[in-house]
Amino acid sequence: MSTPFTEAGGIPVADPTPVTTFSPVVLPVPGRAVDLRLKVSAPATGSDLPVILLSHGHGPSNFVSSLHGYGPVVDFWAARGFVVLQPTHLDSMALGLREADDPDAPLYWRSRAEDMRFVLDHLDDVEAAVPGLGGRLDRSRIAAVGHSMGGHTVGMLCGLRVTDPADGSEVDLADDRVKVGVLMAPPGRGEDLAATASELYPALRTTSFAAMATRALVVVGENDWHPVFSDRKDWRGDAYFLSPGPKSLLTLLGAEHGLGGVSAYDAAETTDENPERVAVLRALVWAYLRSALYPGDPAWNDATAALDAGMGAVESK
């Protein structure tokens, strides 16, 4: 007889409540190739709700990298008190714009961060578009969470800097409305980007974490390494090691780039499928955000104390 998977991997979390979802919320953006579309997942009841702005990865799938993905984490966080907003960035395979004649293609690294900022600029419109959501958001408690290229996007909101390869200007899109970030499996320092990736993604050559001062949790997989991106096996941890504190680092043992399957339920592209690992990750992220957004909340301390040493490890600075 098999053992059922758990929701939180032994990490203490709040009990789940019913969730409502609404999509798409359509925000016209001047100059953008297509309207910005997002999915909203929210607790069915409650007020003064904190917000997670979630940035999807680049990824090879048609719809995972869009508002349709990341159900394993979105459903969990929304059921435990967060309003989760999922924009579809221009690099989504669903939009067919990766080969467009645009200097930001295929990653749309700048547009991604601008999408996130645009959503924050138009929270009133988002509230008005979603039945029953009006007046329920706590705009003082906003987090940004991203996976893979989405981690880079969140890093930019937290102070990560990139030099525009087109004109050599330094791009600063930090946003102080974002009080805390979570970077899951993000790209590392530009100086250590491998030649192949450097040719494909020139904007990543100059990624610098020296000014990424916003409080953040960096999540990495122990086995998340590919020579196409860097010779360094700890490259994806740079957002923690090379940025100023306060920061925390969660290393998931045995995990690869999918971190057990955060991007979708039963996604074929997940090379390390492990629902229990995802359960631990999403519970720890929930706890981290609770303590970061509500000073004095013991959720993070309680969560790290309960973390099974065989599943992962946490360090902070």
Wavefront OBJ file of the C-alpha trace (Angstrom):
o trace
v 0.000 0.000 0.000
v 1.440 3.390 -0.959
v 1.752 6.302 1.433
v -0.312 9.391 0.574
v 1.583 12.598 -0.052
v 1.270 15.351 2.508
v 0.297 18.959 2.018
v 3.134 20.524 4.010
v 5.796 17.866 4.558
v 5.630 18.058 8.333
v 6.049 21.849 8.399
v 3.486 23.602 10.652
v 1.185 25.799 8.548
v -2.279 27.326 8.789
v -5.300 25.186 7.981
v -6.525 25.551 4.377
v -9.620 27.518 3.471
v -11.660 27.543 0.226
v -10.140 29.445 -2.687
v -11.688 31.325 -5.583
v -9.886 31.826 -8.882
v -10.591 34.279 -11.654
v -8.929 34.568 -15.053
v -8.077 36.260 -17.182
v -7.890 39.730 -15.752
v -6.880 41.757 -18.811
v -4.790 44.904 -18.390
v -4.089 46.915 -21.570
v -0.482 48.124 -21.516
v 0.565 50.944 -23.876
v 3.308 49.785 -26.232
v 3.180 46.128 -25.165
v 2.817 43.592 -27.981
v -0.299 42.086 -26.358
v -2.460 42.907 -23.332
v -1.181 41.732 -19.967
v -3.292 38.816 -18.753
v -3.253 37.405 -15.253
v -4.921 34.866 -13.040
v -6.023 35.758 -9.518
v -6.327 33.139 -6.767
v -7.659 34.326 -3.395
v -9.128 33.021 -0.157
v -12.900 32.972 -0.495
v -13.238 34.965 2.727
v -11.188 37.390 4.782
v -9.872 40.918 4.521
v -6.510 42.703 4.729
v -5.046 39.896 2.652
v -1.327 39.909 1.802
v -0.354 39.630 -1.867
v 2.037 37.356 -3.752
v 3.006 38.476 -7.245
v 4.232 35.305 -8.975
v 6.608 35.323 -11.957
v 6.672 32.125 -14.014
v 9.790 30.597 -15.504
v 10.927 30.663 -19.148
v 10.506 26.927 -19.687
v 9.845 24.745 -22.751
v 6.153 23.930 -22.201
v 3.340 25.660 -24.035
v 1.238 26.712 -21.042
v 3.188 26.010 -17.825
v 5.030 29.301 -18.301
v 1.881 31.397 -18.183
v -1.043 32.187 -15.916
v -2.054 28.522 -16.263
v 0.989 27.103 -14.431
v 2.383 26.729 -10.912
v -0.757 25.202 -9.403
v 1.127 23.160 -6.759
v 2.339 26.329 -5.041
v -0.400 28.800 -5.983
v -3.231 26.639 -4.676
v -1.403 26.075 -1.390
v -0.561 29.725 -0.738
v -4.012 31.005 -1.679
v -5.655 28.441 0.608
v -3.556 29.800 3.458
v -4.290 33.473 3.255
v -2.490 34.996 0.268
v -3.926 36.587 -2.851
v -1.739 35.254 -5.671
v -1.464 37.243 -8.919
v -0.008 35.420 -11.939
v 0.849 37.553 -14.969
v 1.706 35.947 -18.301
v 5.020 37.419 -19.465
v 5.847 37.987 -23.123
v 8.294 35.052 -23.177
v 5.481 32.552 -22.550
v 5.419 29.906 -25.280
v 1.649 30.407 -25.410
v 2.132 33.870 -26.938
v 4.512 32.833 -29.717
v 6.725 35.904 -29.308
v 10.106 34.358 -28.508
v 11.245 34.752 -32.099
v 9.834 38.265 -32.440
v 11.962 41.115 -33.750
v 12.352 42.623 -30.302
v 15.684 43.401 -28.606
v 14.355 41.895 -25.343
v 13.401 38.558 -26.962
v 13.529 35.705 -26.192
v 13.708 36.235 -22.410
v 11.945 39.622 -22.281
v 13.979 40.232 -19.128
v 13.085 43.938 -18.857
v 9.425 43.505 -19.837
v 9.014 40.826 -17.151
v 9.921 43.226 -14.354
v 7.855 45.958 -15.966
v 4.869 43.566 -16.027
v 5.166 43.098 -12.287
v 5.414 46.810 -11.644
v 2.436 47.476 -13.937
v 0.294 45.033 -11.971
v 1.226 46.832 -8.752
v 0.370 50.156 -10.378
v -3.085 48.801 -11.270
v -4.163 46.856 -8.203
v -7.369 48.906 -8.145
v -8.201 47.601 -11.621
v -7.414 44.030 -10.567
v -9.680 44.324 -7.526
v -12.470 45.795 -9.606
v -12.228 43.011 -12.196
v -12.482 40.119 -9.732
v -15.918 39.609 -8.156
v -15.739 39.776 -4.377
v -12.132 40.952 -4.183
v -12.707 44.696 -3.855
v -11.207 46.265 -0.733
v -9.680 43.019 0.526
v -6.004 43.522 -0.389
v -3.380 44.735 2.075
v -1.147 46.894 -0.102
v 1.439 47.235 2.651
v 2.194 43.499 2.556
v 3.329 42.553 -0.934
v 5.742 39.740 -1.785
v 7.219 38.739 -5.147
v 7.990 35.091 -5.880
v 9.543 33.654 -9.029
v 10.988 30.427 -10.407
v 13.997 30.172 -12.726
v 13.824 33.220 -15.032
v 11.012 34.361 -12.754
v 13.577 34.356 -9.949
v 15.662 36.781 -11.993
v 12.562 38.939 -12.450
v 11.925 38.988 -8.704
v 15.588 39.772 -8.168
v 15.220 42.865 -10.346
v 12.327 44.072 -8.181
v 14.562 43.516 -5.152
v 17.539 45.459 -6.548
v 19.353 43.087 -8.915
v 21.031 45.081 -11.689
v 21.520 44.280 -15.366
v 23.400 46.214 -18.037
v 21.319 46.566 -21.183
v 23.342 44.879 -23.961
v 21.767 47.217 -26.527
v 23.054 50.514 -25.124
v 25.258 49.719 -22.124
v 22.989 51.438 -19.595
v 22.483 49.982 -16.143
v 18.867 48.954 -15.579
v 17.429 49.454 -12.107
v 13.798 48.334 -11.687
v 13.775 47.884 -7.915
v 10.365 48.529 -6.386
v 9.980 49.375 -2.711
v 6.356 48.220 -2.762
v 7.772 44.692 -2.769
v 8.642 44.078 0.870
v 10.117 40.596 0.441
v 11.187 38.334 -2.412
v 11.506 34.599 -2.969
v 13.870 33.540 -5.763
v 13.507 29.855 -6.649
v 16.367 28.424 -8.760
v 17.344 31.835 -10.216
v 20.191 32.454 -12.676
v 23.469 33.364 -10.995
v 26.191 35.956 -11.514
v 26.641 37.120 -15.092
v 30.407 36.853 -14.984
v 30.128 33.074 -14.606
v 27.551 32.509 -17.332
v 28.765 29.840 -19.750
v 29.559 30.758 -23.344
v 26.539 29.008 -24.851
v 24.038 30.724 -22.570
v 25.897 34.011 -22.890
v 25.393 33.933 -26.644
v 21.704 33.037 -26.338
v 20.895 35.391 -23.454
v 23.280 38.376 -23.545
v 21.344 40.302 -20.866
v 22.247 37.642 -18.301
v 25.980 38.297 -18.821
v 25.853 41.300 -16.494
v 23.564 40.064 -13.698
v 24.815 41.596 -10.444
v 23.459 41.066 -6.940
v 25.559 43.702 -5.184
v 22.588 46.102 -4.804
v 19.862 43.486 -4.177
v 19.082 44.730 -0.679
v 15.429 43.708 -0.232
v 14.866 40.894 2.224
v 14.649 37.595 0.334
v 14.658 33.828 0.482
v 16.693 32.027 -2.181
v 15.712 28.419 -2.916
v 18.139 26.113 -4.739
v 18.267 22.450 -5.634
v 21.337 20.512 -4.557
v 21.624 18.986 -8.036
v 20.450 21.969 -10.084
v 23.474 22.322 -12.338
v 23.957 22.291 -16.094
v 27.171 23.270 -17.912
v 25.132 25.119 -20.550
v 24.548 27.806 -17.929
v 27.682 27.720 -15.779
v 30.654 25.576 -14.851
v 29.997 26.385 -11.185
v 27.722 23.921 -9.421
v 26.696 26.531 -6.830
v 25.897 29.191 -9.458
v 22.167 29.353 -8.705
v 22.912 30.259 -5.101
v 24.612 33.535 -6.050
v 21.514 35.578 -5.228
v 22.136 34.593 -1.608
v 25.915 34.578 -1.420
v 26.569 37.754 -3.444
v 23.813 40.042 -2.156
v 23.608 42.024 1.077
v 21.467 40.708 3.932
v 18.998 40.025 5.276
v 18.772 36.864 3.217
v 18.017 33.187 3.789
v 18.992 30.195 1.672
v 16.968 26.975 1.429
v 18.856 24.095 -0.172
v 16.657 21.145 -1.129
v 18.654 17.931 -1.061
v 18.524 15.884 -4.247
v 16.495 18.547 -6.040
v 17.081 19.603 -9.636
v 15.818 22.670 -11.480
v 12.132 21.788 -11.079
v 12.561 21.608 -7.288
v 10.367 18.525 -7.233
v 7.652 19.925 -9.498
v 6.705 23.496 -8.550
v 5.698 24.560 -12.049
v 2.726 22.252 -12.629
v 0.974 19.107 -11.473
v 2.647 16.074 -13.119
v 4.708 18.208 -15.516
v 6.721 16.084 -17.935
v 9.572 18.609 -17.831
v 10.124 18.009 -14.114
v 13.253 15.840 -14.005
v 13.121 15.345 -10.234
v 9.402 14.832 -9.570
v 8.856 14.573 -5.834
v 5.516 15.835 -4.443
v 6.780 15.604 -0.881
v 9.657 17.929 -1.742
v 7.171 20.399 -3.213
v 5.101 20.119 -0.038
v 8.105 21.086 2.071
v 9.117 23.929 -0.255
v 5.711 25.583 -0.441
v 5.230 25.282 3.310
v 8.616 26.853 4.026
v 7.982 29.685 1.573
v 4.596 30.316 3.196
v 6.239 30.425 6.628
v 9.024 32.721 5.431
v 6.553 35.193 3.950
v 4.376 35.141 7.042
v 7.282 36.085 9.290
v 8.679 38.612 6.809
v 5.374 40.422 6.303
v 4.135 40.113 9.889
v 7.059 40.873 12.235
v 6.823 38.736 15.320
v 5.033 35.869 13.586
v 6.966 32.705 14.590
v 6.060 30.752 11.440
v 9.581 30.800 9.951
v 11.318 29.752 13.162
v 8.757 27.006 13.687
v 9.117 25.835 10.094
v 12.902 25.643 10.077
v 12.844 23.801 13.394
v 10.510 21.208 11.866
v 12.487 20.783 8.613
v 13.673 17.202 8.150
v 17.460 17.268 7.734
v 17.116 14.625 5.051
v 14.976 16.953 2.959
v 16.933 20.197 3.089
v 18.861 22.815 5.032
v 18.458 26.514 5.793
v 21.055 29.189 6.474
v 20.668 32.936 6.957
v 22.690 36.110 7.061
l 1 2 3 4 5 6 7 8 9 10 11 12 13 14 15 16 17 18 19 20 21 22 23 24 25 26 27 28 29 30 31 32 33 34 35 36 37 38 39 40 41 42 43 44 45 46 47 48 49 50 51 52 53 54 55 56 57 58 59 60 61 62 63 64 65 66 67 68 69 70 71 72 73 74 75 76 77 78 79 80 81 82 83 84 85 86 87 88 89 90 91 92 93 94 95 96 97 98 99 100 101 102 103 104 105 106 107 108 109 110 111 112 113 114 115 116 117 118 119 120 121 122 123 124 125 126 127 128 129 130 131 132 133 134 135 136 137 138 139 140 141 142 143 144 145 146 147 148 149 150 151 152 153 154 155 156 157 158 159 160 161 162 163 164 165 166 167 168 169 170 171 172 173 174 175 176 177 178 179 180 181 182 183 184 185 186 187 188 189 190 191 192 193 194 195 196 197 198 199 200 201 202 203 204 205 206 207 208 209 210 211 212 213 214 215 216 217 218 219 220 221 222 223 224 225 226 227 228 229 230 231 232 233 234 235 236 237 238 239 240 241 242 243 244 245 246 247 248 249 250 251 252 253 254 255 256 257 258 259 260 261 262 263 264 265 266 267 268 269 270 271 272 273 274 275 276 277 278 279 280 281 282 283 284 285 286 287 288 289 290 291 292 293 294 295 296 297 298 299 300 301 302 303 304 305 306 307 308 309 310 311 312 313 314 315 316 317
